[in-house]
Amino acid sequence: MRTRFFSQKVLVFFMMTLPALQAFSQKELYDKLTWNADGNGYYVNYQGEISEFNLIDRSRRVIVSLKALSAASQGRIQSINHFFFSADFKKILIYTNAKKVWRYDTRGYYWVYNVSDGSAHQLGASLPPSSLMFAKFSPDGSKAAYVSGHNIYVEDLSTHQYGALTRNGTRKMINGTFDWVYEEEFFCRDGFRWSPDSKAIAFWQINDSSTRDYYMLNTTDSVYSRVIPVEYPVAGQMPSPFKIGVVSVNEKITGASKGHPFDPPAGGKVRWMNIRVDTQYGTYLPRMEWAAGSQELIVQRLNRNQNESDILLCDVKTGNTRSIYHEKSNTWIDIIALWEEDYKMGRWDWFNNGQEFLWASEKDGWRHLYRISRDGQKEILITVGDYDVMRITRVDEKNNELYFIASPFNATQAYLYRCPLDGKGKAERLSPADQTGTHEYMVSPNGHFAAHSFSNYFTPEVTEWVTLPDHRPLEGFEPVRISKADSLASNITFFTVTTPDGVTMDGWMQKPIPFDSTKKYPILFYVYTEPWEETVLNKFGISDNYGMYPGNLARDGYIYVSLDNRGTSAPKGSPWRKAIYRKIGQVNIRDQAQAAAEICKWPFVDTARVAVWGWSGGGSATLNLMFQYPEIYKTGIAIAAVGNMLTYDNIYQERYMGNPLETKADYIAGSPISHVQGLRGNLLYVHGSGDDNVHYGNAEMLLNELIKYEKTFQFMAYPNRTHNIDEGPGTTEHLHRLFKSYLNAHCPPGPK
């Protein structure tokens, strides 16, 4: 139950003319640097062309111009969404005409460009338009495989013949990709893997035939309404059954280029892995890769409650499976893609010629990284100390180094650390001591260079190239400079507040401009409160919070505050994050309310003008705060909120709340719909009727309860808008104006 923005910002760096450096772009699913073979340079889509930049001599070389692409494709390639090199860098896979599938643009056209002769051909040319997904070269570069229409295809790059490896794909029988809930909650999207020897493909098959559809209703695009079914297992429903299959790929693809279902098969018979599942409650399998070779697969299996994890090795010839590593938690176990986005498209880190692999665990109270032997009998703790690994930046076995992001002493910040990969040494901070705030890095494969970005609450994001491990700016580039003067003028401050329960929470506050400590001001709290994210981060623009308020809250005379309660994703150790288990709607709400009560004791806070707002999980928190603590919160704006946790999807809700067949009382106690009788203040409730994530039914269930208890409120439905509520002309502007007018009317701005 995340906020409306589902991707995080990262930087893609490039050089224009020496020595300038710029950074750009909102991260999409694939965006990251493509390093060249020696790690001393990188490839990037720069001004519509694929260029190579060399960090040694600062040169730029155009690999493929847009003009060349257009000529090779007879004008059909007009822009590049993404590109991928073959292992030998002789071919480039060009992704274009991308279309959205739920959250990301993951279907479109793929072209193969031959670097040596400048030729290009379209993959799956006779398949439906913009229907190809997750195309990738075989390791030997002779073939490409992709998904179309819930089936996996393979294509010979010399003959351009292609054929199907699976033939039974439907909306309910999904091969090589995933259903809505796996994509949303496990970040599983690309569902097939080439074997290292290029002779086989391993893939997921998800069977949604027993998963009930949620029916969304499109009432705006025609005079007759249209039903849109979404396979959506709510909390309490069985997980969709899965299979892991391995199919050999024919050396020569002899199918007709149309890929007709009755063409000769492009591969052999599927060998299904014998992975034990719980037939009574269900099982999940969120990770699968080849196990450092072409003979075995390695997979992670989770039980229904997601508190038991097994790592399995599967023999691809026999399908036999054995467990090598088991972990159990009293709460839940996070898979790596939930906090490290570089693993969202698949990855498994191996060492020692495939005899050890990298593993993350919170079993000692902190999120640490371990080396696990292939048989699971030996483990080595790599990151030693009382801190959480926030992200994995580079695994460098050759130099025995692990680069990662952590912040041992302040959960609102982020820094680059390095430690020995063998676990025989302490972590060393590489980010400069005088740069307090948030750092991000993309480290080259050889560990010599890094693209570095930095910001804090008063320093706009600045970027540079640095050498490592000395963290010196690359010669010819302007180093990062902190806006020291702005730190004195900034009206944002970070603070901590301790509640009567003894919980110390981080917070930030944006004061009005001008500010008079002898007067009283209205206060607006921004909340999220659930396990998915933290809101108190020392980075530039943190108080903007999606720019919901048109204008300037500070200059209009509002105090603006956000707090991170127990249960948020702050790097404060597992007990902090897991304190919310089975207590969403209770622990997080109590923490927020107690902290707000302490803040309301500040002499410049007007306790008659206290407002709160949030989106998605933050919308749910807003409702609960308004209903459970009406003596504190007088005005609330809840957007796209889950009013009844029993309506949300099983993977997310059961992870944090348990199976409602066993813990239904906790769901009821934590759901806003159970507390509507407490509403006394002013409530604006907003929802999109086309929300595939938090369904519109939540809104109408809550409306019924509010009506039942004769509560006065304001409701705004945005027809056929999704969880983002940003589709269609004027939508965003309308929502922002609505937000401001309601806040101004019911929590008037300015000092008194």
Long-range contacts (C-beta under 8 A, 24 or more apart in sequence): 1-530, 1-532, 1-616, 1-617, 1-620, 1-642, 1-648, 1-652, 1-653, 1-693, 1-694, 2-532, 2-533, 2-616, 2-617, 3-528, 3-532, 3-533, 3-546, 3-615, 3-616, 3-617, 3-618, 4-546, 4-615, 4-616, 4-639, 4-640, 4-723, 4-724, 4-725, 4-726, 5-546, 5-724, 6-103, 6-104, 7-103, 7-104, 8-341, 10-440, 10-442, 11-440, 11-442, 11-451, 11-453, 11-463, 12-44, 13-42, 13-44, 13-442, 13-451, 13-463, 13-465, 14-44, 14-46, 14-51, 14-53, 15-53, 15-58, 15-60, 18-58, 18-476, 19-58, 19-476, 19-477, 19-478, 21-463, 21-464, 21-465, 21-477, 21-478, 22-463, 23-451, 23-453, 23-461, 23-463, 27-341, 28-82, 28-104, 28-105, 29-104, 29-105, 29-106, 29-189, 29-344, 29-345, 30-82, 30-95, 30-345, 31-82, 32-342, 32-442, 33-442, 33-451, 34-83, 34-84, 34-85, 35-444, 35-445, 36-89, 37-89, 38-446, 39-444, 39-445, 39-446, 39-447, 39-448, 39-449, 40-444, 40-446, 40-448, 40-449, 42-444, 43-83, 43-85, 45-80, 45-82, 45-83, 48-79, 48-80, 50-80, 50-83, 50-92, 55-444, 55-449, 55-465, 55-474, 58-476, 63-92, 63-115, 64-92, 64-113, 64-115, 68-118, 69-94, 69-111, 69-113, 69-120, 71-118, 72-113, 72-118, 72-119, 72-120, 73-111, 73-120, 73-122, 76-109, 76-111, 76-122, 77-111, 77-120, 81-105, 81-108, 84-136, 84-137, 86-137, 86-141, 87-137, 87-139, 87-140, 87-141, 88-141, 89-115, 90-114, 90-115, 90-116, 90-141, 91-115, 91-137, 91-141, 91-157, 93-135, 93-136, 93-137, 93-144, 94-120, 95-135, 97-129, 97-130, 98-130, 99-130, 101-133, 101-183, 102-180, 102-183, 102-184, 102-692, 103-183, 103-184, 104-189, 106-133, 106-134, 106-189, 107-131, 107-132, 107-133, 108-132, 110-135, 110-144, 110-146, 112-144, 112-157, 121-160, 123-155, 123-162, 124-148, 124-153, 124-155, 124-162, 124-259, 125-160, 125-257, 126-257, 126-258, 126-259, 127-153, 127-259, 133-176, 133-177, 133-190, 134-176, 134-177, 134-189, 134-190, 134-191, 134-192, 136-194, 137-194, 138-194, 138-198, 138-249, 139-194, 139-195, 139-196, 139-197, 139-198, 140-197, 140-198, 142-198, 143-198, 143-249, 143-253, 145-192, 145-194, 145-201, 145-249, 147-175, 147-176, 147-177, 147-191, 147-192, 150-174, 150-175, 150-176, 150-177, 151-175, 151-176, 152-176, 152-192, 152-201, 152-203, 152-247, 153-259, 153-266, 154-201, 154-249, 154-253, 154-266, 154-267, 155-253, 156-252, 156-253, 159-252, 159-253, 160-257, 161-253, 161-254, 161-255, 161-256, 161-257, 162-253, 162-255, 162-257, 162-259, 162-266, 163-253, 163-254, 163-255, 163-256, 163-259, 163-263, 163-264, 163-265, 163-266, 164-255, 164-259, 164-261, 164-263, 164-265, 164-266, 165-201, 165-203, 165-247, 165-249, 165-265, 165-266, 165-267, 166-203, 166-205, 166-247, 166-270, 167-261, 171-208, 171-231, 172-207, 172-208, 172-209, 172-211, 172-231, 173-205, 173-206, 173-207, 173-208, 173-209, 174-204, 174-205, 174-206, 174-207, 174-208, 175-203, 175-204, 175-205, 176-203, 176-204, 177-204, 178-204, 178-206, 179-206, 179-208, 179-211, 179-231, 179-240, 180-230, 180-231, 180-232, 180-649, 180-692, 181-231, 181-232, 181-233, 181-240, 181-649, 181-650, 181-651, 182-206, 182-240, 182-286, 182-651, 184-649, 184-651, 184-652, 184-693, 185-649, 185-651, 185-652, 185-655, 186-284, 186-286, 186-335, 186-337, 186-338, 186-651, 187-337, 187-338, 187-341, 187-344, 188-286, 188-337, 189-344, 189-345, 190-345, 190-346, 193-288, 193-289, 193-290, 193-346, 195-246, 195-290, 195-294, 195-316, 196-290, 196-293, 196-294, 197-294, 198-249, 199-248, 199-249, 199-294, 200-246, 200-247, 200-248, 200-249, 200-267, 200-294, 200-316, 201-246, 201-247, 201-249, 201-267, 202-244, 202-245, 202-246, 202-288, 202-290, 202-297, 202-316, 203-244, 203-245, 203-246, 203-247, 204-242, 204-243, 204-244, 204-285, 204-288, 205-242, 205-243, 205-244, 205-245, 206-240, 206-241, 206-242, 207-240, 207-241, 207-242, 207-243, 208-240, 210-238, 210-240, 210-241, 211-237, 211-240, 212-237, 214-692, 214-695, 214-697, 216-689, 216-690, 216-691, 216-692, 216-695, 216-696, 217-689, 218-690, 218-720, 219-689, 219-719, 219-720, 220-719, 220-720, 221-720, 228-690, 230-692, 232-649, 232-692, 232-695, 233-649, 233-650, 234-646, 234-647, 234-648, 234-649, 234-650, 234-653, 235-645, 235-646, 235-647, 235-648, 235-649, 235-650, 235-653, 235-654, 235-657, 235-659, 235-660, 235-667, 236-646, 236-650, 236-654, 236-659, 236-660, 236-661, 237-650, 238-281, 238-282, 239-282, 239-283, 239-284, 239-304, 239-650, 239-651, 241-277, 241-282, 242-277, 242-283, 242-284, 242-285, 243-272, 243-273, 243-275, 244-272, 244-273, 244-275, 244-285, 244-288, 244-297, 244-299, 244-314, 245-270, 245-271, 245-272, 245-273, 246-270, 246-271, 246-273, 246-297, 246-316, 247-271, 271-316, 271-317, 271-319, 272-319, 273-297, 273-299, 273-314, 273-316, 273-319, 273-321, 274-314, 274-319, 274-320, 274-321, 275-299, 275-301, 275-312, 275-314, 275-321, 276-301, 276-321, 278-303, 278-304, 281-659, 284-651, 286-335, 286-337, 287-335, 287-336, 287-337, 287-346, 287-348, 288-346, 289-346, 289-347, 289-348, 291-348, 291-354, 291-374, 292-348, 292-350, 292-353, 292-354, 292-357, 293-354, 298-348, 298-357, 300-335, 302-333, 302-335, 304-654, 304-659, 305-332, 305-654, 305-655, 305-658, 305-659, 306-332, 306-333, 306-651, 306-654, 306-655, 307-331, 307-332, 307-333, 308-333, 309-333, 311-359, 311-372, 311-376, 313-374, 323-376, 324-374, 324-375, 324-376, 325-359, 325-372, 325-376, 327-361, 327-363, 329-362, 329-363, 329-578, 330-578, 330-581, 331-578, 331-581, 332-578, 332-581, 332-655, 332-656, 333-362, 334-362, 334-367, 336-360, 339-367, 339-390, 339-391, 339-569, 340-391, 340-392, 342-391, 342-392, 349-395, 351-397, 351-421, 352-397, 358-382, 358-392, 358-395, 360-389, 362-574, 365-573, 365-574, 365-575, 366-573, 366-574, 367-571, 367-574, 369-402, 369-404, 371-421, 371-422, 371-423, 380-422, 380-423, 381-423, 382-419, 382-420, 382-421, 382-422, 382-423, 383-419, 383-427, 384-419, 384-423, 384-426, 384-427, 385-426, 385-427, 386-573, 387-427, 387-571, 388-571, 388-572, 388-573, 390-414, 390-571, 393-441, 393-442, 393-443, 394-443, 394-444, 394-445, 394-447, 395-421, 396-421, 396-445, 396-446, 396-447, 397-421, 398-446, 399-447, 401-447, 403-430, 403-441, 403-443, 403-447, 403-468, 405-439, 405-440, 405-441, 406-571, 407-571, 410-538, 411-506, 411-534, 411-536, 411-564, 411-570, 411-571, 411-572, 412-494, 412-506, 412-508, 412-536, 412-537, 412-538, 412-570, 413-437, 413-438, 413-537, 413-538, 414-438, 414-439, 414-440, 415-439, 416-441, 416-450, 416-452, 416-471, 418-468, 418-469, 428-469, 430-468, 430-469, 430-471, 431-471, 432-471, 432-480, 434-482, 435-480, 435-482, 436-538, 437-538, 437-539, 438-537, 438-538, 438-539, 443-468, 449-474, 452-480, 454-480, 455-539, 455-540, 455-541, 456-482, 456-538, 456-539, 456-540, 457-490, 457-492, 457-494, 457-508, 457-538, 457-539, 457-540, 457-542, 457-543, 458-483, 458-486, 458-487, 458-489, 458-490, 458-492, 458-540, 459-483, 459-486, 459-540, 460-540, 460-541, 461-539, 461-540, 491-515, 491-554, 492-542, 492-543, 494-536, 494-538, 497-563, 497-595, 497-598, 497-599, 498-598, 499-591, 499-594, 499-595, 499-598, 500-594, 501-590, 501-591, 501-594, 503-565, 503-566, 503-591, 503-594, 503-595, 505-563, 505-564, 505-565, 505-591, 505-595, 506-536, 506-563, 506-564, 506-570, 507-536, 507-561, 507-562, 507-563, 507-564, 507-595, 507-599, 508-536, 508-542, 508-543, 508-561, 508-562, 509-559, 509-560, 509-561, 510-543, 510-553, 510-554, 510-559, 510-560, 510-561, 511-554, 511-559, 512-554, 512-555, 512-556, 512-557, 512-558, 512-559, 512-751, 513-552, 513-554, 513-555, 515-604, 516-604, 516-751, 517-603, 517-604, 518-604, 519-604, 519-751, 519-752, 520-603, 520-604, 520-605, 520-606, 520-751, 520-752, 521-557, 521-558, 521-559, 521-604, 521-605, 521-606, 521-609, 521-750, 521-751, 521-752, 522-557, 522-558, 522-559, 522-606, 522-609, 522-610, 522-611, 522-747, 522-748, 522-749, 522-750, 523-558, 523-559, 523-560, 523-561, 523-599, 523-600, 523-605, 523-606, 523-609, 523-610, 523-611, 524-553, 524-558, 524-559, 524-560, 524-561, 524-611, 524-612, 524-613, 524-743, 524-747, 525-561, 525-562, 525-563, 525-592, 525-596, 525-610, 525-611, 525-612, 525-613, 525-633, 526-560, 526-561, 526-562, 526-612, 526-613, 526-614, 526-618, 527-562, 527-563, 527-592, 527-612, 527-613, 527-614, 527-618, 527-621, 527-622, 527-625, 528-568, 528-614, 528-615, 528-616, 528-617, 528-618, 528-621, 529-565, 529-567, 529-568, 529-588, 529-589, 529-591, 529-592, 529-614, 529-617, 529-618, 529-621, 530-567, 530-568, 530-580, 530-584, 530-588, 530-617, 530-618, 530-620, 530-621, 530-656, 531-567, 531-568, 531-569, 531-577, 531-580, 531-656, 532-569, 532-617, 533-568, 533-569, 534-564, 534-568, 534-569, 534-570, 535-562, 535-563, 535-564, 535-568, 536-562, 536-563, 536-564, 536-570, 546-615, 547-736, 548-613, 548-735, 548-736, 548-739, 549-736, 549-739, 549-740, 549-743, 550-733, 550-736, 550-737, 550-739, 550-740, 551-740, 556-744, 556-749, 556-750, 557-749, 557-750, 557-751, 558-747, 558-749, 559-604, 559-605, 561-599, 563-591, 563-592, 563-595, 563-596, 565-591, 565-592, 565-595, 566-591, 567-591, 580-656, 581-656, 581-657, 581-658, 582-656, 582-657, 582-658, 582-663, 582-666, 583-666, 583-670, 584-645, 584-656, 584-657, 584-670, 585-620, 585-624, 585-645, 585-669, 585-670, 585-671, 585-672, 586-669, 586-670, 588-621, 589-621, 589-624, 589-625, 589-628, 589-629, 592-621, 592-625, 593-625, 593-628, 593-629, 593-632, 593-633, 596-625, 596-629, 596-632, 596-633, 597-632, 600-632, 606-752, 608-634, 609-634, 609-635, 609-747, 609-748, 610-634, 610-635, 610-747, 611-635, 611-636, 611-637, 611-743, 611-746, 611-747, 612-636, 612-637, 613-637, 613-638, 613-639, 613-739, 613-743, 614-638, 614-639, 614-641, 615-639, 615-640, 616-640, 616-641, 616-642, 616-693, 616-694, 616-723, 617-642, 619-686, 620-672, 623-672, 623-683, 623-685, 623-702, 624-670, 624-672, 624-675, 626-678, 626-679, 626-681, 626-683, 627-672, 627-675, 627-676, 627-677, 627-678, 627-679, 628-675, 628-678, 630-678, 630-679, 630-680, 630-681, 633-681, 634-681, 634-682, 634-746, 634-747, 635-681, 635-682, 635-683, 635-742, 635-743, 635-746, 635-747, 636-681, 636-682, 636-683, 636-684, 637-683, 637-684, 637-686, 637-739, 637-742, 637-743, 638-683, 638-684, 638-685, 638-686, 639-686, 639-687, 639-725, 639-735, 640-686, 640-687, 640-688, 640-691, 640-693, 640-694, 640-723, 640-725, 641-672, 641-685, 641-687, 641-694, 641-698, 641-702, 642-671, 642-672, 642-694, 642-698, 643-671, 643-672, 643-673, 643-698, 643-699, 643-701, 643-702, 644-671, 644-672, 644-673, 644-698, 644-701, 644-702, 645-670, 645-671, 646-671, 647-695, 647-697, 647-698, 647-701, 648-694, 672-702, 673-701, 673-702, 673-705, 676-702, 676-705, 676-706, 676-708, 676-709, 676-711, 677-709, 679-706, 679-709, 679-711, 679-713, 682-713, 682-714, 682-742, 682-746, 682-747, 683-711, 683-713, 683-714, 684-713, 684-714, 684-715, 684-716, 684-738, 684-739, 684-742, 685-713, 685-714, 685-715, 685-716, 686-715, 686-716, 686-717, 686-718, 686-725, 686-735, 686-738, 687-715, 687-716, 687-717, 687-718, 688-717, 688-718, 688-719, 688-720, 688-721, 688-722, 688-723, 688-724, 688-725, 689-717, 689-718, 689-719, 689-720, 689-721, 690-719, 690-720, 690-721, 690-722, 690-727, 691-721, 691-722, 691-723, 692-722, 692-723, 693-722, 693-723, 694-723, 714-742
